[in-house]
């Protein structure tokens, strides 16, 4: 970590609170409001839809003011939005405060990749993105343990405590980031003024964003599908939700570096496709769990969650490194803002889509997600033809980049 300890510590603080609230997001509103599951999902999807254009604004602000300032703003906005959840008791209130939270999240994570790219060298960016993903999941795992306790207690006070703790962690992250150096790129001297028009004309990069959508839909399963599927659809004990989330985050925290090292020499686009195939295997296990007795279903769900996590370990660092290296330095805020938009689209579509699919039957959602993953895996294999960064090998060594052989 060297001189970047405060930045890493801020990421941990931010994710402890998020890890506490993420597993129980839908269940919190089910317990604390009179809204139906579909109404809650609709409110969250609406808020994500409303904040999607924010990716364009934030990308421009990152290029203009630097990523650290935008991360600071993001933390404060998320803290305010989280506290407001204590009084969110209607569909409009849930949508409004979730919109504010999403804006803060966009500001924070839309700046994150710019900082990581600035502090790492080409050839070792999978290592850096993997390392920070592991650090994030260390925080998520701590939060996941507390989430399981809150679910087991199941009282209004327990749910409200989760919200307050999450708000406090955003403030702690803000304080830590105050002394972090700002990494701001400038346009080359004499270069023409460029903006979003340049980014949106980059068809190769747009293809990467489209390919990322398949991975995002799989990543949303942990937050929006599994908690409801486990606790409501197949009626397993509440602690299983926290256990799955903790298992996921612990595996990423302890195993991300190992997986990135094992990918050395592999082509990036093939690793992207492999991640989707692994997701499909986990979905099959989730379906199987719904047909088994409770004690055996718990075991299969936990094993399925472990398989699912391997897909995350493989796909996340490769996609992030590709997105960062395919962007020019002086427009990286905008480029990564566009890449981050795929998460915004996922956040808009998946809550309502997943809740709707879960009400269509216990297995429908898994067959649909499996189809999405297969199509995405096939699509990503053609990416290097237009985006050379996707055809590079994972080297895990500074300055070493090897393109795919002709």
Secondary structure, 3 states (H helix, E strand, C coil): CHHHHHHHHHHHHHHHHHHHHHCCHHHHHHHHCCCCHHHHHHHHHHHHHHHCCHHHHHHHHHHHHCHHHHHHHHHHHHHHHHHHHHHCCCHHHHHHHHHHHHHHHHHHHHHHHHHHHHHCCCCCHHHHHHHHHHHHHHHHHHHHHHHHHHHHHCCHHHHHHHHHHHHHHHHHHHHHHCCCCCCCCCCCCCCCCCCHHHHHCCHHHHHHHHHHHHHHHHHCHHHHHHHHHHHHHCCCCCHHHHHHHHHHHHHHHHHHHHHHHHCCCCEHHHHHHHHHHHHHHHHHHHHHHCCCCHHHHHHHHHHHHHHHHHHHHHHHHHHHHHHHHCCCHHHHHHHHHHHHHHHHHHHHHHHHHHHHHHCCCCCHHHHHHHHHHHHHHHHHCCHHHCCHHHHCECCCCCCCCCCCCC
